[in-house]
Amino acid sequence: MGEPVSKRLYSVKEAGKYLGRSPWGIRHLIWEGHLPQVRQGRRVMVDIVDMDKFIEKHKRESNDGYDLSQEEAGLDNG
C-alpha cells in the first residue's frame, strides 16, 4: 500500500480553525487579497501552502516588548 494522501485544500471553516480565525475572518482575508482562494464552482477552498505562507509572512519576533502583554513584558505589578 502507498502512503496516505494528506489533505491540501481546506474549506473556509477548516481554514478558520487552522489559522485561529472565524470563517468570516477568512473570507475577509480572501476578499482583501491577503489569502488566495481555489474555487470549485461556488465552493471556496484555501490551499494549506497559502495558509502557511500567510503565517510566515505575518510572523515576527519581538525583542523590545511592544508585542507582549504587560505580564509577559514583566510590567505587571499585580
Biopython code that builds the backbone (N, CA, C, O; Angstrom):
import numpy as np
from Bio.PDB.StructureBuilder import StructureBuilder

atoms = [
    (1, "MET", "N", (0.815, -1.184, 0.000)),
    (1, "MET", "CA", (0.000, 0.000, 0.000)),
    (1, "MET", "C", (0.860, 1.250, 0.000)),
    (1, "MET", "O", (1.962, 1.259, 0.548)),
    (2, "GLY", "N", (0.343, 2.314, -0.624)),
    (2, "GLY", "CA", (1.082, 3.563, -0.695)),
    (2, "GLY", "C", (0.895, 4.418, 0.541)),
    (2, "GLY", "O", (0.158, 4.078, 1.466)),
    (3, "GLU", "N", (1.571, 5.506, 0.521)),
    (3, "GLU", "CA", (1.470, 6.473, 1.609)),
    (3, "GLU", "C", (0.078, 7.099, 1.630)),
    (3, "GLU", "O", (-0.517, 7.283, 0.568)),
    (4, "PRO", "N", (-0.461, 7.432, 2.804)),
    (4, "PRO", "CA", (-1.748, 8.122, 2.842)),
    (4, "PRO", "C", (-1.609, 9.522, 2.254)),
    (4, "PRO", "O", (-0.598, 10.192, 2.460)),
    (5, "VAL", "N", (-2.618, 9.953, 1.529)),
    (5, "VAL", "CA", (-2.594, 11.265, 0.901)),
    (5, "VAL", "C", (-3.013, 12.309, 1.935)),
    (5, "VAL", "O", (-4.068, 12.188, 2.557)),
    (6, "SER", "N", (-2.193, 13.317, 2.111)),
    (6, "SER", "CA", (-2.541, 14.370, 3.062)),
    (6, "SER", "C", (-3.427, 15.401, 2.363)),
    (6, "SER", "O", (-3.328, 15.611, 1.154)),
    (7, "LYS", "N", (-4.261, 16.014, 3.122)),
    (7, "LYS", "CA", (-5.214, 16.981, 2.601)),
    (7, "LYS", "C", (-4.504, 18.284, 2.281)),
    (7, "LYS", "O", (-3.682, 18.755, 3.068)),
    (8, "ARG", "N", (-4.815, 18.871, 1.131)),
    (8, "ARG", "CA", (-4.188, 20.124, 0.738)),
    (8, "ARG", "C", (-5.172, 21.285, 0.715)),
    (8, "ARG", "O", (-4.809, 22.402, 1.085)),
    (9, "LEU", "N", (-6.399, 21.049, 0.293)),
    (9, "LEU", "CA", (-7.397, 22.112, 0.226)),
    (9, "LEU", "C", (-8.340, 22.037, 1.420)),
    (9, "LEU", "O", (-8.818, 20.964, 1.788)),
    (10, "TYR", "N", (-8.596, 23.190, 2.014)),
    (10, "TYR", "CA", (-9.437, 23.282, 3.196)),
    (10, "TYR", "C", (-10.627, 24.202, 2.913)),
    (10, "TYR", "O", (-10.504, 25.189, 2.187)),
    (11, "SER", "N", (-11.760, 23.870, 3.489)),
    (11, "SER", "CA", (-12.926, 24.746, 3.389)),
    (11, "SER", "C", (-12.645, 26.025, 4.185)),
    (11, "SER", "O", (-11.680, 26.093, 4.946)),
    (12, "VAL", "N", (-13.486, 27.020, 4.002)),
    (12, "VAL", "CA", (-13.324, 28.274, 4.743)),
    (12, "VAL", "C", (-13.406, 28.008, 6.245)),
    (12, "VAL", "O", (-12.641, 28.579, 7.022)),
    (13, "LYS", "N", (-14.320, 27.152, 6.646)),
    (13, "LYS", "CA", (-14.464, 26.817, 8.067)),
    (13, "LYS", "C", (-13.206, 26.130, 8.600)),
    (13, "LYS", "O", (-12.715, 26.469, 9.677)),
    (14, "GLU", "N", (-12.690, 25.163, 7.838)),
    (14, "GLU", "CA", (-11.474, 24.456, 8.254)),
    (14, "GLU", "C", (-10.271, 25.394, 8.267)),
    (14, "GLU", "O", (-9.422, 25.307, 9.154)),
    (15, "ALA", "N", (-10.196, 26.294, 7.278)),
    (15, "ALA", "CA", (-9.096, 27.271, 7.237)),
    (15, "ALA", "C", (-9.149, 28.169, 8.460)),
    (15, "ALA", "O", (-8.114, 28.551, 9.007)),
    (16, "GLY", "N", (-10.356, 28.504, 8.884)),
    (16, "GLY", "CA", (-10.509, 29.318, 10.095)),
    (16, "GLY", "C", (-9.951, 28.615, 11.316)),
    (16, "GLY", "O", (-9.283, 29.235, 12.144)),
    (17, "LYS", "N", (-10.222, 27.329, 11.431)),
    (17, "LYS", "CA", (-9.681, 26.567, 12.562)),
    (17, "LYS", "C", (-8.168, 26.499, 12.485)),
    (17, "LYS", "O", (-7.482, 26.612, 13.501)),
    (18, "TYR", "N", (-7.645, 26.313, 11.275)),
    (18, "TYR", "CA", (-6.188, 26.205, 11.080)),
    (18, "TYR", "C", (-5.486, 27.511, 11.452)),
    (18, "TYR", "O", (-4.422, 27.499, 12.071)),
    (19, "LEU", "N", (-6.098, 28.648, 11.065)),
    (19, "LEU", "CA", (-5.469, 29.955, 11.308)),
    (19, "LEU", "C", (-5.966, 30.639, 12.582)),
    (19, "LEU", "O", (-5.507, 31.732, 12.917)),
    (20, "GLY", "N", (-6.890, 30.009, 13.288)),
    (20, "GLY", "CA", (-7.390, 30.592, 14.530)),
    (20, "GLY", "C", (-8.281, 31.800, 14.297)),
    (20, "GLY", "O", (-8.266, 32.745, 15.085)),
    (21, "ARG", "N", (-9.058, 31.777, 13.222)),
    (21, "ARG", "CA", (-9.960, 32.875, 12.885)),
    (21, "ARG", "C", (-11.348, 32.318, 12.601)),
    (21, "ARG", "O", (-11.521, 31.114, 12.415)),
    (22, "SER", "N", (-12.311, 33.190, 12.572)),
    (22, "SER", "CA", (-13.661, 32.780, 12.218)),
    (22, "SER", "C", (-13.748, 32.580, 10.707)),
    (22, "SER", "O", (-12.893, 33.073, 9.971)),
    (23, "PRO", "N", (-14.770, 31.863, 10.236)),
    (23, "PRO", "CA", (-14.953, 31.752, 8.786)),
    (23, "PRO", "C", (-15.094, 33.127, 8.111)),
    (23, "PRO", "O", (-14.583, 33.328, 7.009)),
    (24, "TRP", "N", (-15.773, 34.057, 8.757)),
    (24, "TRP", "CA", (-15.890, 35.406, 8.180)),
    (24, "TRP", "C", (-14.535, 36.107, 8.135)),
    (24, "TRP", "O", (-14.260, 36.872, 7.211)),
    (25, "GLY", "N", (-13.688, 35.848, 9.132)),
    (25, "GLY", "CA", (-12.343, 36.416, 9.111)),
    (25, "GLY", "C", (-11.544, 35.897, 7.930)),
    (25, "GLY", "O", (-10.790, 36.643, 7.303)),
    (26, "ILE", "N", (-11.712, 34.607, 7.627)),
    (26, "ILE", "CA", (-11.043, 34.012, 6.457)),
    (26, "ILE", "C", (-11.583, 34.638, 5.180)),
    (26, "ILE", "O", (-10.813, 34.967, 4.277)),
    (27, "ARG", "N", (-12.905, 34.807, 5.095)),
    (27, "ARG", "CA", (-13.498, 35.427, 3.903)),
    (27, "ARG", "C", (-12.949, 36.839, 3.695)),
    (27, "ARG", "O", (-12.662, 37.234, 2.565)),
    (28, "HIS", "N", (-12.802, 37.595, 4.781)),
    (28, "HIS", "CA", (-12.252, 38.950, 4.664)),
    (28, "HIS", "C", (-10.810, 38.920, 4.171)),
    (28, "HIS", "O", (-10.422, 39.752, 3.351)),
    (29, "LEU", "N", (-10.016, 37.977, 4.656)),
    (29, "LEU", "CA", (-8.637, 37.853, 4.177)),
    (29, "LEU", "C", (-8.617, 37.547, 2.684)),
    (29, "LEU", "O", (-7.767, 38.061, 1.956)),
    (30, "ILE", "N", (-9.547, 36.714, 2.225)),
    (30, "ILE", "CA", (-9.643, 36.391, 0.798)),
    (30, "ILE", "C", (-10.067, 37.627, 0.013)),
    (30, "ILE", "O", (-9.437, 37.972, -0.987)),
    (31, "TRP", "N", (-11.136, 38.299, 0.462)),
    (31, "TRP", "CA", (-11.656, 39.471, -0.253)),
    (31, "TRP", "C", (-10.638, 40.600, -0.336)),
    (31, "TRP", "O", (-10.593, 41.334, -1.323)),
    (32, "GLU", "N", (-9.810, 40.735, 0.720)),
    (32, "GLU", "CA", (-8.807, 41.803, 0.751)),
    (32, "GLU", "C", (-7.530, 41.411, 0.009)),
    (32, "GLU", "O", (-6.604, 42.216, -0.091)),
    (33, "GLY", "N", (-7.469, 40.188, -0.510)),
    (33, "GLY", "CA", (-6.319, 39.744, -1.291)),
    (33, "GLY", "C", (-5.150, 39.248, -0.467)),
    (33, "GLY", "O", (-4.052, 39.080, -0.997)),
    (34, "HIS", "N", (-5.362, 39.006, 0.831)),
    (34, "HIS", "CA", (-4.278, 38.528, 1.690)),
    (34, "HIS", "C", (-4.118, 37.015, 1.640)),
    (34, "HIS", "O", (-3.065, 36.484, 1.995)),
    (35, "LEU", "N", (-5.170, 36.319, 1.195)),
    (35, "LEU", "CA", (-5.150, 34.868, 1.165)),
    (35, "LEU", "C", (-5.800, 34.404, -0.137)),
    (35, "LEU", "O", (-6.984, 34.658, -0.357)),
    (36, "PRO", "N", (-5.040, 33.724, -1.006)),
    (36, "PRO", "CA", (-5.608, 33.250, -2.275)),
    (36, "PRO", "C", (-6.692, 32.189, -2.044)),
    (36, "PRO", "O", (-6.696, 31.496, -1.027)),
    (37, "GLN", "N", (-7.595, 32.083, -2.997)),
    (37, "GLN", "CA", (-8.656, 31.095, -2.918)),
    (37, "GLN", "C", (-8.600, 30.152, -4.116)),
    (37, "GLN", "O", (-8.081, 30.501, -5.176)),
    (38, "VAL", "N", (-9.137, 28.966, -3.927)),
    (38, "VAL", "CA", (-9.306, 27.999, -5.007)),
    (38, "VAL", "C", (-10.809, 27.790, -5.117)),
    (38, "VAL", "O", (-11.448, 27.351, -4.161)),
    (39, "ARG", "N", (-11.380, 28.103, -6.281)),
    (39, "ARG", "CA", (-12.821, 27.981, -6.470)),
    (39, "ARG", "C", (-13.144, 26.666, -7.172)),
    (39, "ARG", "O", (-12.520, 26.305, -8.170)),
    (40, "GLN", "N", (-14.114, 25.975, -6.638)),
    (40, "GLN", "CA", (-14.663, 24.769, -7.257)),
    (40, "GLN", "C", (-16.158, 25.024, -7.409)),
    (40, "GLN", "O", (-16.954, 24.667, -6.540)),
    (41, "GLY", "N", (-16.528, 25.650, -8.533)),
    (41, "GLY", "CA", (-17.906, 26.085, -8.692)),
    (41, "GLY", "C", (-18.176, 27.204, -7.695)),
    (41, "GLY", "O", (-17.489, 28.225, -7.700)),
    (42, "ARG", "N", (-19.166, 27.013, -6.849)),
    (42, "ARG", "CA", (-19.467, 28.005, -5.807)),
    (42, "ARG", "C", (-18.649, 27.785, -4.543)),
    (42, "ARG", "O", (-18.593, 28.649, -3.669)),
    (43, "ARG", "N", (-18.027, 26.638, -4.457)),
    (43, "ARG", "CA", (-17.273, 26.281, -3.253)),
    (43, "ARG", "C", (-15.932, 26.997, -3.229)),
    (43, "ARG", "O", (-15.202, 27.004, -4.220)),
    (44, "VAL", "N", (-15.616, 27.593, -2.098)),
    (44, "VAL", "CA", (-14.345, 28.299, -1.916)),
    (44, "VAL", "C", (-13.450, 27.453, -1.019)),
    (44, "VAL", "O", (-13.840, 27.059, 0.080)),
    (45, "MET", "N", (-12.245, 27.182, -1.507)),
    (45, "MET", "CA", (-11.275, 26.389, -0.758)),
    (45, "MET", "C", (-10.001, 27.208, -0.589)),
    (45, "MET", "O", (-9.734, 28.135, -1.354)),
    (46, "VAL", "N", (-9.220, 26.849, 0.426)),
    (46, "VAL", "CA", (-7.955, 27.530, 0.690)),
    (46, "VAL", "C", (-6.851, 26.477, 0.737)),
    (46, "VAL", "O", (-6.983, 25.449, 1.401)),
    (47, "ASP", "N", (-5.779, 26.747, 0.031)),
    (47, "ASP", "CA", (-4.637, 25.837, -0.040)),
    (47, "ASP", "C", (-3.807, 25.959, 1.241)),
    (47, "ASP", "O", (-3.502, 27.067, 1.683)),
    (48, "ILE", "N", (-3.448, 24.833, 1.827)),
    (48, "ILE", "CA", (-2.658, 24.845, 3.059)),
    (48, "ILE", "C", (-1.298, 25.515, 2.839)),
    (48, "ILE", "O", (-0.751, 26.127, 3.757)),
    (49, "VAL", "N", (-0.757, 25.399, 1.630)),
    (49, "VAL", "CA", (0.526, 26.054, 1.319)),
    (49, "VAL", "C", (0.368, 27.574, 1.444)),
    (49, "VAL", "O", (1.245, 28.249, 1.984)),
    (50, "ASP", "N", (-0.750, 28.106, 0.945)),
    (50, "ASP", "CA", (-1.004, 29.545, 1.055)),
    (50, "ASP", "C", (-1.224, 29.971, 2.504)),
    (50, "ASP", "O", (-0.811, 31.060, 2.904)),
    (51, "MET", "N", (-1.874, 29.112, 3.290)),
    (51, "MET", "CA", (-2.069, 29.439, 4.710)),
    (51, "MET", "C", (-0.725, 29.472, 5.435)),
    (51, "MET", "O", (-0.486, 30.348, 6.266)),
    (52, "ASP", "N", (0.149, 28.517, 5.117)),
    (52, "ASP", "CA", (1.474, 28.506, 5.741)),
    (52, "ASP", "C", (2.288, 29.730, 5.319)),
    (52, "ASP", "O", (3.018, 30.296, 6.132)),
    (53, "LYS", "N", (2.168, 30.142, 4.058)),
    (53, "LYS", "CA", (2.849, 31.356, 3.593)),
    (53, "LYS", "C", (2.310, 32.582, 4.323)),
    (53, "LYS", "O", (3.076, 33.472, 4.691)),
    (54, "PHE", "N", (0.993, 32.632, 4.533)),
    (54, "PHE", "CA", (0.374, 33.734, 5.269)),
    (54, "PHE", "C", (0.942, 33.808, 6.686)),
    (54, "PHE", "O", (1.267, 34.887, 7.180)),
    (55, "ILE", "N", (1.055, 32.653, 7.328)),
    (55, "ILE", "CA", (1.609, 32.606, 8.689)),
    (55, "ILE", "C", (3.047, 33.114, 8.694)),
    (55, "ILE", "O", (3.404, 33.947, 9.527)),
    (56, "GLU", "N", (3.870, 32.624, 7.781)),
    (56, "GLU", "CA", (5.278, 33.039, 7.740)),
    (56, "GLU", "C", (5.414, 34.525, 7.436)),
    (56, "GLU", "O", (6.281, 35.196, 7.995)),
    (57, "LYS", "N", (4.568, 35.040, 6.557)),
    (57, "LYS", "CA", (4.624, 36.462, 6.200)),
    (57, "LYS", "C", (4.288, 37.349, 7.390)),
    (57, "LYS", "O", (4.833, 38.444, 7.525)),
    (58, "HIS", "N", (3.394, 36.882, 8.252)),
    (58, "HIS", "CA", (2.946, 37.700, 9.371)),
    (58, "HIS", "C", (3.609, 37.328, 10.695)),
    (58, "HIS", "O", (3.285, 37.892, 11.741)),
    (59, "LYS", "N", (4.527, 36.390, 10.642)),
    (59, "LYS", "CA", (5.257, 36.009, 11.851)),
    (59, "LYS", "C", (6.327, 37.048, 12.133)),
    (59, "LYS", "O", (7.000, 37.524, 11.219)),
    (60, "ARG", "N", (6.473, 37.386, 13.364)),
    (60, "ARG", "CA", (7.527, 38.334, 13.724)),
    (60, "ARG", "C", (8.034, 38.016, 15.121)),
    (60, "ARG", "O", (7.336, 37.429, 15.948)),
    (61, "GLU", "N", (9.246, 38.416, 15.346)),
    (61, "GLU", "CA", (9.844, 38.255, 16.665)),
    (61, "GLU", "C", (9.901, 39.621, 17.306)),
    (61, "GLU", "O", (10.065, 40.637, 16.631)),
    (62, "SER", "N", (9.766, 39.631, 18.599)),
    (62, "SER", "CA", (9.832, 40.905, 19.298)),
    (62, "SER", "C", (10.830, 40.792, 20.441)),
    (62, "SER", "O", (10.708, 39.936, 21.317)),
    (63, "ASN", "N", (11.796, 41.658, 20.407)),
    (63, "ASN", "CA", (12.765, 41.713, 21.497)),
    (63, "ASN", "C", (12.602, 42.982, 22.321)),
    (63, "ASN", "O", (13.252, 43.149, 23.353)),
    (64, "ASP", "N", (11.718, 43.887, 21.852)),
    (64, "ASP", "CA", (11.565, 45.155, 22.547)),
    (64, "ASP", "C", (10.372, 45.182, 23.495)),
    (64, "ASP", "O", (10.190, 46.168, 24.209)),
    (65, "GLY", "N", (9.554, 44.132, 23.526)),
    (65, "GLY", "CA", (8.434, 44.068, 24.444)),
    (65, "GLY", "C", (7.157, 44.701, 23.941)),
    (65, "GLY", "O", (6.130, 44.607, 24.614)),
    (66, "TYR", "N", (7.179, 45.342, 22.787)),
    (66, "TYR", "CA", (5.982, 46.011, 22.294)),
    (66, "TYR", "C", (4.873, 45.038, 21.923)),
    (66, "TYR", "O", (3.700, 45.408, 21.981)),
    (67, "ASP", "N", (5.201, 43.819, 21.547)),
    (67, "ASP", "CA", (4.194, 42.847, 21.155)),
    (67, "ASP", "C", (3.763, 41.970, 22.333)),
    (67, "ASP", "O", (2.933, 41.077, 22.163)),
    (68, "LEU", "N", (4.298, 42.205, 23.482)),
    (68, "LEU", "CA", (3.996, 41.376, 24.634)),
    (68, "LEU", "C", (2.970, 42.056, 25.529)),
    (68, "LEU", "O", (2.878, 43.283, 25.560)),
    (69, "SER", "N", (2.202, 41.252, 26.255)),
    (69, "SER", "CA", (1.304, 41.821, 27.250)),
    (69, "SER", "C", (2.156, 42.388, 28.382)),
    (69, "SER", "O", (3.355, 42.119, 28.456)),
    (70, "GLN", "N", (1.541, 43.166, 29.258)),
    (70, "GLN", "CA", (2.302, 43.736, 30.373)),
    (70, "GLN", "C", (2.877, 42.644, 31.261)),
    (70, "GLN", "O", (3.991, 42.772, 31.769)),
    (71, "GLU", "N", (2.113, 41.566, 31.447)),
    (71, "GLU", "CA", (2.597, 40.459, 32.277)),
    (71, "GLU", "C", (3.808, 39.787, 31.621)),
    (71, "GLU", "O", (4.802, 39.499, 32.289)),
    (72, "GLU", "N", (3.718, 39.539, 30.310)),
    (72, "GLU", "CA", (4.839, 38.891, 29.608)),
    (72, "GLU", "C", (6.064, 39.790, 29.571)),
    (72, "GLU", "O", (7.193, 39.299, 29.594)),
    (73, "ALA", "N", (5.856, 41.098, 29.512)),
    (73, "ALA", "CA", (6.962, 42.035, 29.459)),
    (73, "ALA", "C", (7.544, 42.318, 30.840)),
    (73, "ALA", "O", (8.522, 43.055, 30.963)),
    (74, "GLY", "N", (6.938, 41.729, 31.888)),
    (74, "GLY", "CA", (7.433, 41.944, 33.250)),
    (74, "GLY", "C", (6.962, 43.260, 33.852)),
    (74, "GLY", "O", (7.552, 43.746, 34.816)),
    (75, "LEU", "N", (5.910, 43.838, 33.295)),
    (75, "LEU", "CA", (5.416, 45.120, 33.792)),
    (75, "LEU", "C", (4.183, 44.971, 34.669)),
    (75, "LEU", "O", (3.650, 45.969, 35.155)),
    (76, "ASP", "N", (3.722, 43.751, 34.881)),
    (76, "ASP", "CA", (2.528, 43.527, 35.690)),
    (76, "ASP", "C", (2.899, 43.702, 37.151)),
    (76, "ASP", "O", (3.746, 42.976, 37.672)),
    (77, "ASN", "N", (2.280, 44.646, 37.804)),
    (77, "ASN", "CA", (2.587, 44.952, 39.199)),
    (77, "ASN", "C", (1.656, 44.247, 40.160)),
    (77, "ASN", "O", (1.692, 44.503, 41.363)),
    (78, "GLY", "N", (0.802, 43.341, 39.630)),
    (78, "GLY", "CA", (-0.206, 42.688, 40.474)),
    (78, "GLY", "C", (0.319, 41.476, 41.033)),
    (78, "GLY", "O", (-0.380, 40.784, 41.772)),
]
sb = StructureBuilder()
sb.init_structure("model")
sb.init_model(0)
sb.init_chain("A")
sb.init_seg("    ")
for serial, (resi, resn, name, xyz) in enumerate(atoms, 1):
    if name == "N":
        sb.init_residue(resn, " ", resi, " ")
    sb.init_atom(name, np.array(xyz, "f"), 0.0, 1.0, " ", f" {name:<3s}", serial, name[0])
structure = sb.get_structure()
